[in-house]
Amino acid sequence: MAILNFDPQSLEIHSYADETALPSSKMSLEFLRQRFQLELSWSPENTGESSLYRGMDFKPASVLLPLLVREQGLQVLLTQRAAHLHHHGGQISFPGGRVDASDTSVEHTALREAQEEVGLLESQIEVLGCLPEYLTGTGFLVTPVVALVHPPYNFRSDPFEVASIFEVPLSFLMNPQHHQRRQFDFPDGRGRRSFYAIPYQEYFIWGATAGMLRNLFHFLRADLPD
């Protein structure tokens, strides 16, 4: 599986998403809990990545998409991966990793990794449900596990894997005005890759992490008119 050497921030913005921002009523604890109990008709967004990578041998993995319960509103916890890591080094990601043989479920994997990487305790985590699996160019089939995380917060990063921990308001991430579309051509002629980027302060959220956030956006707005 090829690891691409390019600077995603150097690529021109091709377009911005044009949906309306998710209303605050769809970011409440009650709504989120109810939403994941429903059978909804919706489709995850295809940025073109899945067609490029289909047919490859993917390793199962899962990430925790943690929604921190704060007085000022829900915050999404993200990490910047250590620069030396072979896969996605230096990139913004959710806590997570590949499924171990001893893991009993994708939820188990996500909770185990979240405790190892950022110190979240299982007693703090209220799992809501899962988003559709996401294919990455580095060879992983990732299941995002969405969860509410309740205080108290005492984050503790694993310095080998995590360079920093930060939070982004869910309302910022669920506003398509911040969802940039960028693209590049593969040098080996395999075609064009289109991906999302969501810059926030000094952080550049892009690729699989931004794609999973887009799918969360689509899932939460599934019954809204376009």
N, C-alpha and C positions, 0 to 999 in steps of 0.2 A: 504494500500500500504506500503510495507516494506521499512524502511529506513536502509540502510546498514551501519554497523559500521566496517570500515576497512580503512587502509591507502593505497590509490592507488599507491603512490610513492614507497611503499615497494615491490610491485609486480614486478617480472622480466619482462623485455621486451621480448615479444614473437617474434616480427618481426618488420620490418620497411616497409612502403609503398615503392613501387618500380617504380612509374611513374616518368617521367621527370618533372622538375620544370616548373611552368607556365611561359611562356615568358612575358617579360615586356610589349609587345604590347597588351596583354590581361588584363592588369591592368591599362589601360589609361581611362580617363573620357569618351572619345568618345566611346571606345569599350564597356565599362560597360553600358552606356546609350543604345547603340544599342542592346547589348546582351539581355537585359530584354524586348525588344520589339519583339523578335523572338519567334517562336514556334519551340522548339528544341526537338530532340529525345534523351533523356538521362534518366537515372534511378538513384535515390538516393541510396547511399550505405547502405546495411543492415549488421550491425555488429552482428546480432543475438538478439539484444535487443527487436526489435519489435515482434518477435515470442514469447518471454517470457512474454511480457506484453499484448499481444492482447486479447481482450475480457473483459478487465477491464474497469471500469467507469472512463474515463479521464475528467479532467477539462480543458476547453479551455484557452489558454494563448498565448501571443505573446511577442517576444523580438525584439529590434532594433539591427541590425547588422550595426554599424555606421562606415563608411569609411571616415576618416577625410582627407580633402584636404590640404596637406602640400607641401611646396616647394620641399622637399626631396622625395616626393612620398606619396602614400596613406598609412595611418596608421589606424589600427583597434582599436577602443576604447573598452576597457574591464574593468570590475569592479571585485574587490574581495568582496564577500558578507560578511556582518557582521557575526561573529562567532556564535552569539546567535540565528540566524534565524532557524526555524524548518526545512525548506526545503533548502537543499544545503548550509547550513551555512559554511562560510569560503571558499567556492569554488569560482572559476573564472567563471564569467558569463557575458552575455550581459545585458544591461539595459532592464528590462521587467517585466512582471508579468501576473497574471490571468486577463481574460476579465471581466470587470464590466458590470452590466446590462445597464448602461448609455452609454457605448461605442458603437459607430456606425459601427465600423469595426475593423479588426485586426490591421490595420495601426493606427487607432485612439488609440487603446490600447498601441501599441509600442511607439508612440509619447508622449502620456500622461505619461507613466512610465519613459521614458527617461528624460522628464522635471523634474519629481518628484525626480528621483534618482541622476541624474548628472547635471541637470540644462541646458540641451539642449533646445533651443527654436525652435518652429515649423518653424519659418521664416528661420532658418539655414539649415533645413533638406529638401533634395531633394530625395523623395522616388523613388527607381528604380523598385522595385518589390518584390515578395515573393519567398522564397525557399519552398520545400515541408514540410508538417507538420512533426514534430519529437516527438516521444513518449518518455517519461521519466519514470524511475522507481519510481518516487515520485508521479505519477498520473496525469501528465499534457500532453496535446496535444498542442505542441508549434508551432506557425507559425513564422519563422524568416522573418522579414521585412528588406530588404537590402536598405541602403540609403547612399547617399553622404551627408557629413556634412561640410558646408562652414564656414570659419572664419567670425568674430572674435570668439575665444574660451574663455569662462569664466566658466570653469567647477565648479559646486557647488554640493558636494555630500550630500545626506541625511545620517547622521551618524547612524541612526537607522538601515538602510538597507545596507549601503555601507561602507566598511572599507577603501578602496582605489580605485583610478582610475589610469589606466595606458594605454599606447599605445604600439602596436606591429606593425612593418612594415608588410603591406599586403604581400610583397614579401617573407618574412620569413614564414608566415603562409601558403602560396601557394607553398611551396617547400616540397615535400613528404619526403625528407631526414630527416625532422624534425617530421614526423608523426609516432609515435610509436604505436605498437599494444600490449596491455596487456590483461590478462585474469585472471579470478578466478572462482572457483566453489562455488555455493550456498551451505551453510551448511545444508539446508533443503532438498537437493536432487533435486531441481528444474532445475538443469543443470549448464551449464557454461556460464558466461557472458564475452564477448569480447568487449573491448572498446579502443578508441584512446586516446592518450595523446600527447600533444605538449608542452614540457617544454620550457620556455623562461625566461632567467635570473633567478630571484628568484621565478618566478611564474610557477605553474603547471596547465596547461590548460588541462582538461580531460573531459570524459563523454559526456554529451549532447552538451556542448559548442564546444568541439573538433569535435564531430560528425557533427554539423552544418557547421563548417569550412571545413570539408571534402566534404560535399555536395556542398558548394560554389565552392570549387576546381573542383569538377566533372562538375558542371554547366558551369564554365568558360572555361573549356577545352573540352567541349562536341564534338567539331568537329575535335579534334586532334587525330592522330593515336596513338594506344597504344604502 
